[in-house]
């Protein structure tokens, strides 16, 4: 491979300067890993292996290629049944004895916008689609929260329906005359109600101490 060096003027190329900062290492790698005409076949796995050897960088490289196309650093196009990239600015190199490029030249820019390998979307189009999808999801969450907030709470079951009887076995509904077992049952009845009411008060206190539990994010 012929020696190439990235010069200061290359870093001032508008297509490079407009590129997102995160994609610039990939841009620099493409300068060094394309042929002397700035072209190569678009195979994300091979590009990732050349620029980021030993790293699982294929998804990142795909995103960077889309960003660099959007910034004007490169062109993505189809030819010979494959996808290719062509850098808008190539590095200076001695091409006098270089063999001709095996990569087909890019067609007009208008026909290079749709790329099968990268689903034909620019970085901006992908970002806008993602924002729309997230907004739809968020709208659904808000609708569900409003429905829960507006839904009426079911009536509470009266404690007396679950309380022990107020009388003994012979007098389940109680008795005005003196009856020892009825008195014991009544005290158990009152104690049970008091304990349940105290438990409910503690539940309310714990809920308030924890803060609202069903509020929007």
C-alpha positions as CSV (number, residue, x, y, z in Angstrom):
1,X,0.0,0.0,0.0
2,X,1.3,3.4,-0.9
3,X,2.2,5.7,2.0
4,X,-0.4,8.4,2.5
5,X,-0.5,11.2,5.1
6,X,-3.4,13.3,6.3
7,X,-2.5,16.9,5.9
8,X,-3.8,20.0,7.7
9,X,-5.7,21.0,4.5
10,X,-7.4,17.6,4.5
11,X,-8.8,18.3,8.0
12,X,-10.2,21.6,6.7
13,X,-12.3,19.9,4.0
14,X,-15.9,21.0,4.7
15,X,-17.2,17.5,4.4
16,X,-14.9,16.4,7.2
17,X,-15.5,19.5,9.3
18,X,-19.3,19.1,9.1
19,X,-19.1,15.5,10.2
20,X,-20.1,14.7,13.8
21,X,-17.1,14.4,16.1
22,X,-17.8,10.7,16.8
23,X,-17.6,9.9,13.1
24,X,-14.3,11.6,12.4
25,X,-12.0,8.7,13.4
26,X,-13.9,6.6,10.8
27,X,-13.4,9.4,8.3
28,X,-9.7,9.4,8.9
29,X,-9.5,5.7,8.7
30,X,-11.3,5.8,5.3
31,X,-8.7,8.2,4.0
32,X,-6.1,5.5,4.7
33,X,-8.1,2.4,3.8
34,X,-9.5,3.3,0.3
35,X,-7.7,3.1,-2.9
36,X,-5.9,6.1,-4.4
37,X,-9.1,7.3,-6.0
38,X,-10.8,7.2,-2.5
39,X,-13.1,4.3,-3.4
40,X,-13.8,0.9,-2.0
41,X,-16.6,-1.6,-1.8
42,X,-19.1,-1.0,1.0
43,X,-18.7,-4.1,3.1
44,X,-19.2,-2.8,6.7
45,X,-17.5,-5.9,8.2
46,X,-14.3,-5.3,6.2
47,X,-14.3,-1.6,6.8
48,X,-14.6,-2.1,10.6
49,X,-11.8,-4.7,10.5
50,X,-9.5,-2.3,8.7
51,X,-10.2,0.7,10.9
52,X,-11.1,-0.8,14.2
53,X,-9.3,-4.2,14.3
54,X,-10.4,-6.5,17.1
55,X,-13.4,-4.5,18.0
56,X,-17.1,-5.2,17.5
57,X,-17.5,-2.0,15.5
58,X,-19.8,-3.0,12.6
59,X,-22.9,-1.2,13.8
60,X,-20.9,1.9,14.7
61,X,-19.2,1.9,11.3
62,X,-22.6,1.7,9.6
63,X,-23.8,4.7,11.5
64,X,-20.7,6.6,10.8
65,X,-20.9,6.0,7.1
66,X,-24.4,7.4,7.1
67,X,-23.3,10.5,9.0
68,X,-20.3,11.0,6.6
69,X,-22.6,10.7,3.6
70,X,-24.9,13.3,5.2
71,X,-21.9,15.7,5.9
72,X,-20.6,15.4,2.3
73,X,-17.5,13.5,3.2
74,X,-18.3,10.6,0.9
75,X,-20.8,9.3,-1.6
76,X,-22.5,5.9,-1.4
77,X,-23.6,4.4,-4.6
78,X,-24.5,1.2,-6.4
79,X,-22.6,-0.4,-9.3
80,X,-22.0,-3.9,-10.5
81,X,-24.6,-5.2,-8.2
82,X,-22.8,-4.0,-5.1
83,X,-22.5,-0.9,-2.9
84,X,-19.5,1.3,-3.0
85,X,-18.2,4.4,-1.3
86,X,-16.2,7.3,-2.9
87,X,-14.6,10.0,-0.8
88,X,-15.3,13.5,-1.9
89,X,-11.7,14.4,-1.1
90,X,-8.7,12.1,-1.5
91,X,-5.3,12.3,0.1
92,X,-2.3,13.5,-2.0
93,X,-0.3,10.5,-3.3
94,X,2.0,9.6,-6.1
95,X,-0.3,8.0,-8.7
96,X,2.1,8.0,-11.6
97,X,2.9,4.3,-11.4
98,X,-0.3,3.2,-9.6
99,X,-2.4,0.6,-11.3
100,X,-5.9,1.7,-12.3
101,X,-8.6,1.4,-9.7
102,X,-10.7,-1.7,-9.6
103,X,-13.6,0.2,-8.1
104,X,-16.2,1.6,-10.5
105,X,-16.6,5.4,-10.4
106,X,-19.7,6.8,-8.8
107,X,-22.6,8.0,-10.9
108,X,-24.3,11.3,-10.4
109,X,-24.9,12.3,-6.8
110,X,-28.7,12.2,-7.2
111,X,-28.6,8.5,-7.9
112,X,-26.3,7.6,-5.0
113,X,-28.7,8.4,-2.2
114,X,-30.3,5.0,-1.9
115,X,-28.1,2.3,-0.5
116,X,-29.4,-1.3,-0.2
117,X,-26.8,-2.3,2.4
118,X,-27.6,0.6,4.7
119,X,-31.4,0.6,4.0
120,X,-31.3,3.7,1.8
121,X,-31.6,6.2,4.7
122,X,-29.5,9.2,5.5
123,X,-28.4,9.9,9.0
124,X,-31.0,12.7,9.3
125,X,-33.8,10.4,8.0
126,X,-32.9,7.7,10.5
127,X,-32.7,10.2,13.4
128,X,-36.1,11.7,12.5
129,X,-37.7,8.3,12.2
130,X,-36.3,7.3,15.6
131,X,-37.6,10.5,17.2
132,X,-41.1,9.8,15.7
133,X,-41.1,6.3,17.0
134,X,-40.0,7.4,20.5
135,X,-42.7,10.0,20.5
136,X,-45.4,7.5,19.6
137,X,-44.2,5.3,22.4
138,X,-44.2,8.2,24.9
139,X,-47.7,9.3,23.8
140,X,-48.9,5.8,24.5
141,X,-47.4,5.9,28.0
142,X,-49.0,9.2,28.7
143,X,-52.4,7.9,27.5
144,X,-52.1,4.9,29.8
145,X,-51.1,7.0,32.8
146,X,-54.1,9.4,32.2
147,X,-56.4,6.4,32.0
148,X,-55.2,5.1,35.3
149,X,-55.4,8.5,36.9
150,X,-59.0,9.1,35.7
151,X,-60.2,5.6,36.5
152,X,-62.5,5.6,39.6
153,X,-61.3,3.5,42.5
154,X,-63.5,0.5,43.4
155,X,-65.5,0.8,46.5
156,X,-63.8,-0.4,49.6
157,X,-65.2,-3.5,51.4
158,X,-66.6,-2.5,54.8
159,X,-64.6,-3.9,57.7
160,X,-67.8,-5.1,59.4
161,X,-68.4,-7.7,56.7
162,X,-65.1,-9.4,57.6
163,X,-65.2,-8.8,61.4
164,X,-65.8,-11.7,63.9
165,X,-69.4,-12.0,65.1
166,X,-70.5,-9.8,68.0
167,X,-72.1,-12.7,69.9
168,X,-71.5,-16.2,71.0
169,X,-72.5,-19.4,69.2
170,X,-75.9,-19.3,70.8
171,X,-76.4,-15.6,70.2
172,X,-74.5,-14.7,67.0
173,X,-76.2,-11.3,66.7
174,X,-75.5,-10.4,70.4
175,X,-77.9,-10.3,73.3
176,X,-79.0,-7.5,75.7
177,X,-79.1,-9.8,78.7
178,X,-75.9,-10.7,80.4
179,X,-74.0,-13.5,78.6
180,X,-70.4,-14.2,79.4
181,X,-69.5,-15.7,76.0
182,X,-71.3,-12.8,74.2
183,X,-69.2,-10.3,76.1
184,X,-66.0,-12.2,75.1
185,X,-67.1,-12.3,71.5
186,X,-67.9,-8.6,71.5
187,X,-64.5,-7.7,72.9
188,X,-62.8,-9.8,70.2
189,X,-65.0,-8.1,67.6
190,X,-64.0,-4.6,68.8
191,X,-60.3,-5.6,69.0
192,X,-60.3,-6.9,65.5
193,X,-61.9,-3.7,64.1
194,X,-59.4,-1.5,66.0
195,X,-56.5,-3.5,64.7
196,X,-57.7,-3.4,61.1
197,X,-58.2,0.4,61.3
198,X,-54.8,0.9,62.8
199,X,-53.3,-1.2,60.0
200,X,-55.0,0.9,57.4
201,X,-53.7,4.1,59.0
202,X,-50.1,2.7,58.9
203,X,-50.6,1.8,55.2
204,X,-51.6,5.4,54.5
205,X,-48.7,6.7,56.5
206,X,-46.2,4.4,54.7
207,X,-47.6,5.4,51.3
208,X,-47.2,9.1,52.0
209,X,-43.7,8.6,53.4
210,X,-42.7,6.8,50.1
211,X,-44.0,9.6,48.0
212,X,-46.4,9.4,45.0
213,X,-46.1,6.0,43.3
214,X,-48.1,6.5,40.1
215,X,-47.0,9.8,38.6
216,X,-45.7,10.5,35.1
217,X,-41.9,10.4,34.7
